[in-house]
Amino acid sequence: MMLSQTGENLLREGGVVETAHVFGEALVGVLTRPRDIAAGRPAVILLNAGLVQRSGPFRVYAQLARALASCGFAVLRFDQSGRGDSGNAVGASGGPERKRQETEAAMRLVAELTGIGRFVLAGICSGADDAFRLADGDDRVAGIVLLDGFAYRTAGYKLRRYGPGLLDAGKVMRRVGRLFKRGDGEHALDEDDFRDFPSPEEAVARLQRLAARDARVLMLYTGGAFRYFNHARQARECFGEAMDAPQIGLEYWPDCDHTFYLRKDRLRLNTRFSAWMRTQFPG
C-alpha cells in the first residue's frame, strides 16, 4: 500500500520537519527528518516499547527523534498493528513474522520518502528485543541500539543482588516466610514474563553474525533493568568473547530509570544516542 501523507510540521529548532503517514496495512508513523539529509547515513526506526504508542514512555521517542534529526538523521517512529493509532491488520500473520512484515513496510516507506536504504533499529525493552531479532540476516540493518535489551541472570548477577542480604539473618527469614506464603507452583507475573529473549547460545551467535557483517551494536542498560542486569561486567558473563568485537559497545547507567522518566535522563539519552550515531555513521 502506498503511503498517505497526513500533515507536515516544521519545528523551529534545527529546521526539523515532521510528517505523519499511513502505510502498510493501516500502520501510522511519524517521519522526523532534517531539511537536508546527509548522504551515506542510515535512517533510524524506533520500535514500540511494549504497548506504549510511538511517542514512547514520557515522549522519549519523540524527543529522541528530533534530537537525531537535528544531527542529520531521518527517524521513523511508528505504531505496530493494534497499538497507538495503527489499526489491526486483517489476515496478517501474528507474532514475530507480523512484526517483521511491518518493520519491512516501515523501511520501504522511509526509502520511498528519503532514498535511504540502510537502517538502525532501536527500542526500549520489548522494542529492543524486536530490534535484535529483526536485524539478524537483514543486510539493510546497519546497526541496532538496545535500550534495556535482553540479558540473563548469571551467577555474578545473583551474587551481586542477593549476596549482601545473606549476611542479614532477618532478611533471610522474611524471604523464606514469603516463599511459604506464596505456595508451591504459584508464580507472580512480572514484566520479564512478556519479553522475548533468545537462548544464550542463539544470542551469542546473533551478535557474532552482526559483528561479522560490520553492523554496529550499542547495548545500554539502566538501573531499571535490575531484575535481570546489575553490573557492566554482566554483559561479558552473558555473551563472553562476543563482547570483544569492536562493533559492539556497552553502557550501564545504574542511576537511570527504565522509562527515562526524568528529563535529565532523556536529555542524556538524546546526547549519547546522537553522538554514537555520528561516530558510527559519519556519512
matplotlib code that plots the C-alpha trace (Angstrom):
import matplotlib.pyplot as plt

x = [0.0, 1.3, 1.8, -0.7, 0.8, -1.4, 0.4, 3.7, 5.2, 8.3, 9.9, 11.7, 14.7, 17.2, 15.0, 13.5, 10.5, 7.9, 5.4, 2.7, 2.0, -0.4, 1.3, 1.3, -1.8, -3.2, 0.0, 0.6, 4.0, 5.8, 8.9, 11.2, 14.0, 16.3, 15.8, 19.0, 19.8, 23.5, 24.4, 25.5, 23.8, 21.3, 17.8, 16.7, 13.5, 12.1, 10.1, 7.3, 8.3, 5.7, 2.2, 3.3, 2.5, 5.0, 5.8, 7.4, 7.2, 7.2, 7.6, 11.2, 10.9, 9.5, 12.3, 14.9, 13.7, 14.0, 17.5, 18.7, 17.1, 18.9, 22.1, 21.3, 19.5, 16.0, 13.9, 10.6, 8.6, 5.5, 2.8, 2.8, -0.7, -3.1, -1.1, -1.5, -3.2, -2.5, -5.4, -5.5, -4.2, -6.8, -5.5, -1.9, 0.1, 0.8, 3.9, 7.4, 6.5, 3.9, 6.5, 9.0, 6.5, 5.5, 9.1, 9.9, 7.0, 8.4, 11.8, 10.1, 8.3, 11.5, 13.3, 10.4, 10.5, 14.2, 16.1, 17.8, 18.4, 20.2, 18.7, 19.4, 16.7, 16.2, 13.8, 13.3, 12.5, 10.5, 11.3, 15.0, 14.1, 12.4, 15.3, 17.8, 15.7, 14.8, 18.4, 19.6, 20.1, 18.9, 21.8, 19.7, 20.2, 23.5, 23.1, 20.9, 20.5, 19.2, 17.8, 17.4, 17.5, 18.0, 20.4, 20.5, 20.7, 24.2, 25.9, 27.6, 24.2, 22.8, 25.8, 25.7, 22.0, 21.4, 24.9, 24.7, 21.3, 22.6, 24.6, 21.4, 19.6, 16.4, 16.1, 16.7, 14.0, 11.5, 12.3, 11.8, 8.5, 7.2, 8.1, 6.0, 3.0, 3.2, 2.6, 4.1, 3.6, 2.3, 4.1, 3.7, 3.9, 6.3, 7.3, 10.1, 7.4, 6.4, 9.8, 11.1, 14.7, 16.6, 18.6, 22.1, 23.6, 21.5, 22.1, 25.9, 25.5, 23.4, 25.9, 28.7, 26.8, 26.1, 29.8, 30.9, 29.0, 30.2, 26.7, 27.1, 25.6, 25.0, 23.7, 22.6, 21.2, 19.7, 19.1, 15.5, 16.7, 17.8, 15.5, 18.0, 21.0, 23.0, 26.6, 28.5, 30.6, 27.5, 27.5, 30.7, 29.2, 26.3, 27.9, 31.6, 34.1, 31.3, 31.7, 35.3, 34.1, 34.9, 31.4, 29.7, 29.5, 28.1, 27.0, 25.4, 23.5, 22.5, 21.2, 18.7, 15.1, 13.9, 11.4, 13.7, 11.2, 13.5, 14.1, 17.8, 17.9, 16.0, 18.5, 21.4, 19.9, 19.5, 23.1, 24.6, 22.5, 23.2, 27.0, 27.0, 25.2, 27.6, 30.6, 29.5, 27.9, 29.7, 28.4]
y = [0.0, 3.4, 5.9, 8.6, 11.8, 13.4, 16.5, 18.4, 20.3, 22.5, 22.7, 25.9, 24.2, 22.9, 23.1, 19.7, 18.5, 16.0, 14.3, 11.9, 8.9, 5.9, 3.0, -0.8, -2.3, 0.7, 1.5, 5.0, 6.6, 9.9, 10.6, 13.2, 14.4, 17.3, 19.7, 18.3, 14.6, 13.8, 11.3, 7.9, 7.9, 5.3, 6.2, 5.2, 3.2, 3.2, 0.2, 0.2, -0.2, -2.7, -1.4, 2.2, 4.2, 5.6, 8.7, 6.3, 6.5, 10.1, 11.0, 9.8, 8.6, 11.9, 13.9, 11.4, 11.6, 15.4, 15.3, 12.8, 14.8, 17.9, 15.9, 15.0, 11.6, 10.7, 8.9, 6.9, 6.1, 4.1, 2.1, -1.6, -3.0, -2.9, -0.2, 3.5, 4.9, 1.8, -0.5, -4.2, -5.7, -8.0, -11.5, -10.7, -13.4, -12.9, -12.8, -12.3, -12.7, -9.9, -7.6, -8.4, -7.6, -4.3, -3.3, -4.0, -1.9, 0.9, 0.6, 0.8, 3.9, 5.6, 4.5, 6.0, 9.3, 9.8, 7.4, 5.9, 2.1, 1.4, 1.5, 1.4, -0.4, 0.7, 0.3, 0.1, -3.2, -5.4, -2.9, -3.8, -7.5, -6.9, -4.9, -7.6, -10.3, -8.4, -7.3, -10.9, -11.7, -8.4, -6.6, -3.4, -3.1, -1.3, -1.2, -1.6, 0.2, -1.9, 0.1, -2.4, -5.2, -8.9, -10.3, -13.3, -13.8, -15.1, -16.4, -13.0, -11.2, -13.4, -12.9, -9.1, -8.9, -11.5, -11.8, -8.8, -9.9, -13.4, -11.7, -10.4, -13.2, -11.2, -10.6, -14.3, -15.4, -12.9, -14.1, -17.8, -16.8, -15.1, -18.3, -20.4, -17.9, -17.9, -21.6, -24.2, -23.6, -20.1, -17.5, -13.8, -12.4, -9.6, -7.7, -10.2, -12.8, -10.9, -10.5, -12.5, -13.4, -15.8, -18.6, -17.5, -19.6, -18.0, -14.6, -15.0, -16.4, -13.4, -10.9, -12.7, -12.6, -8.9, -8.1, -10.3, -8.1, -4.9, -4.0, -1.7, -2.6, -0.4, -2.2, 0.3, -0.9, 1.2, 0.7, -0.1, -3.5, -4.5, -7.6, -9.2, -6.9, -5.2, -4.6, -3.7, -6.8, -8.9, -8.5, -10.5, -13.0, -13.4, -13.2, -14.0, -13.2, -11.8, -8.6, -8.2, -7.3, -3.6, -3.2, -3.9, -1.3, -1.5, 1.2, 0.8, 3.7, 2.4, 5.8, 6.0, 4.7, 2.1, 4.6, 7.6, 9.3, 12.2, 15.0, 14.9, 11.2, 11.8, 14.6, 12.3, 9.6, 12.1, 13.3, 9.8, 8.2, 11.2, 11.0, 7.3, 7.7, 10.4, 8.3, 5.1, 6.6, 9.8, 10.0]
z = [0.0, -0.9, 1.8, 2.6, 3.9, 6.5, 7.7, 7.9, 10.8, 10.6, 14.0, 14.9, 16.4, 13.9, 10.8, 11.6, 9.5, 10.8, 8.6, 9.6, 7.3, 7.0, 5.3, 5.1, 6.5, 8.4, 10.2, 11.4, 11.8, 12.0, 10.0, 11.6, 9.3, 8.7, 5.8, 4.3, 4.9, 5.0, 2.3, 3.4, 6.8, 7.8, 9.0, 12.5, 13.1, 16.6, 17.7, 20.2, 23.8, 24.9, 24.5, 24.6, 21.4, 19.1, 21.2, 23.7, 27.5, 28.6, 24.9, 24.9, 21.3, 20.0, 21.7, 20.6, 17.0, 17.0, 18.5, 15.9, 13.1, 14.2, 13.8, 10.2, 10.6, 9.4, 12.1, 11.8, 14.9, 14.1, 15.9, 15.2, 14.4, 17.3, 19.1, 19.3, 16.2, 13.9, 13.1, 13.4, 10.2, 8.6, 7.9, 9.0, 10.5, 14.2, 16.4, 15.1, 11.5, 11.6, 13.3, 10.6, 7.8, 9.5, 10.0, 6.4, 5.4, 7.6, 5.8, 2.4, 3.5, 4.6, 1.4, -0.8, 1.1, 1.6, -0.7, 2.3, 2.1, 5.4, 8.8, 12.5, 14.5, 18.1, 21.0, 24.7, 26.5, 24.1, 21.3, 21.9, 21.7, 18.4, 17.0, 17.9, 16.3, 13.2, 12.5, 12.1, 8.5, 7.1, 5.4, 5.3, 9.0, 9.6, 13.4, 16.4, 19.7, 22.5, 25.5, 28.4, 26.0, 26.8, 29.3, 31.6, 35.4, 35.7, 38.8, 39.1, 38.9, 41.7, 43.9, 43.5, 44.1, 46.9, 48.4, 50.7, 52.0, 53.0, 55.7, 57.3, 59.1, 59.4, 55.7, 55.0, 57.3, 55.9, 52.4, 53.4, 55.0, 51.8, 49.8, 52.1, 52.0, 48.2, 47.9, 45.6, 41.9, 42.4, 40.3, 40.4, 36.9, 36.2, 33.1, 32.2, 31.6, 28.5, 27.0, 24.0, 25.0, 22.7, 24.3, 25.4, 22.7, 20.0, 21.4, 21.1, 17.6, 16.5, 18.0, 16.2, 12.9, 13.3, 14.0, 11.1, 8.6, 10.4, 11.8, 14.8, 18.2, 21.2, 24.3, 27.0, 30.3, 33.0, 36.7, 35.7, 34.4, 37.9, 37.8, 35.3, 34.9, 37.6, 36.5, 33.4, 33.6, 33.3, 29.5, 29.4, 31.8, 29.4, 26.0, 26.5, 23.7, 21.5, 23.5, 22.2, 18.8, 18.0, 16.5, 19.9, 22.6, 26.1, 28.6, 32.0, 33.6, 37.1, 38.1, 35.2, 35.2, 32.7, 31.1, 31.2, 33.4, 34.4, 31.9, 32.5, 31.6, 28.4, 27.5, 28.4, 26.1, 23.3, 23.6, 23.8, 21.0, 18.7, 19.4, 18.8, 15.5, 14.4, 15.3, 13.8, 10.7, 9.8, 6.3]

ax = plt.figure().add_subplot(projection="3d")
ax.plot(x, y, z, "-o")
ax.set_aspect("equal")
plt.show()
